[in-house]
Amino acid sequence: MKTLTRSQQIVLAGSALLTTLTALASFFSIIQLTLR
């Protein structure tokens, strides 16, 4: 198992953050639609 470079770690962290934010946004929009 080879170690990741700094840029690879940054890209992985960024993509993970984007995925989490997108999931949260869709989750909240679904809640708003349900409460309406």
C-alpha positions in Angstrom: 0.0 0.0 0.0 1.7 3.2 -1.2 1.3 6.4 0.7 -0.7 9.3 -0.7 0.9 12.5 -1.7 -0.2 15.8 -0.2 -2.2 16.8 -3.3 -4.0 13.5 -3.5 -5.0 13.8 0.2 -6.3 17.3 -0.5 -8.3 16.1 -3.5 -9.7 13.2 -1.5 -10.7 15.4 1.4 -12.3 17.9 -0.9 -14.4 15.3 -2.8 -15.5 13.8 0.5 -16.5 17.3 1.8 -18.4 18.0 -1.4 -20.2 14.7 -1.2 -21.2 15.3 2.5 -22.4 18.8 1.7 -24.5 17.6 -1.3 -26.1 14.8 0.9 -26.9 17.4 3.6 -28.4 19.8 1.1 -30.7 17.1 -0.5 -31.6 15.9 3.0 -32.7 19.3 4.1 -34.7 19.9 0.9 -36.5 16.6 1.4 -37.3 17.7 5.0 -38.7 21.0 3.8 -40.8 19.3 1.1 -42.2 16.9 3.8 -43.0 19.7 6.3 -44.7 21.9 3.7 
